[in-house]
Every structure is written in C-alpha cells, then in structure tokens.
C-alpha cells in the first residue's frame, strides 16, 4: 500500500477533528462570555485541544500536499483553511470533489435500508 491513501485518510480525519474542536471552542467561548459559566466555560482546556488540533492539521496538510503532489497554491489554501471555523471541512470536501484525494479514502455511504 502506498502512502498516498494513508496521508489522504489521515488528512480527512484530522480536518474533521479540527472542525469539531473549533465548534467546541466556540461553544466554550459562548459559555464563558455570554452565559458567564464557572471555570471560564472550559476555554483553557478546549482551547489547548483546538490549538494542538490546528498544528496537527497544518502538519497533515503539508504531508498530504507532498505525498499527493498538490500544487503550491492548493497547499497554501489548505493551510489557510485551518483559520476560519469549519474551513478545514470545506477544503477537504472540495479536494474530494476535485479528485485530489485518492479513491478509497472517502466515507462509505450507508447501506440501503431493507424493507
């Protein structure tokens, strides 16, 4: 097995994790600043988890870019996608649609219901 599908699979998983951690951070900030929750709404812990996820996303983007031979502009867009909330998922889905992520890395559709 070549490293292309592995890099693509990890990229997809980490892009999703980064978006989920962004969501958790937004919720924690809402709890801290709007609801005035105790313990700062969990912002320090969730913020650290998101920060680690962001750095891992950047590394996985570079790994995928080198392994899958993405162009420099595509790689830069991928790196920048980590900044806005949910940008990683938008970028990942776009790359999947363009065929820039190898086949076999996509989530399998659910089996049709039998009735």
Residue pairs with C-beta under 8 A, 6 or more apart in sequence:
3 67
4 67
4 68
4 102
5 102
5 104
5 105
7 60
7 63
7 64
7 67
7 68
8 64
8 67
8 68
8 101
8 102
8 105
9 105
10 60
10 63
10 64
11 60
11 61
11 63
11 64
11 92
11 101
12 92
12 96
12 101
12 105
14 53
14 56
14 57
14 60
14 88
15 57
15 60
15 88
15 89
15 91
15 92
16 88
16 89
16 92
17 53
17 56
17 57
18 50
18 53
18 54
18 56
18 57
18 82
18 88
19 85
19 86
19 88
19 89
21 46
21 49
21 50
21 53
21 54
22 50
22 85
22 86
23 85
23 86
24 46
24 49
24 50
25 43
25 46
25 47
25 50
26 85
27 46
28 40
28 41
28 42
28 43
28 46
28 47
29 41
29 43
30 41
31 37
31 41
31 42
32 40
32 41
32 42
32 43
33 41
35 41
54 82
57 82
57 88
58 79
58 82
61 75
61 78
61 79
61 81
61 82
62 75
62 79
64 70
64 78
64 101
65 74
65 75
65 78
68 100
68 101
68 102
70 78
70 100
74 95
74 100
77 91
78 91
78 95
80 87
81 87
81 88
81 90
81 91
82 88
92 101
95 101
96 105
96 106
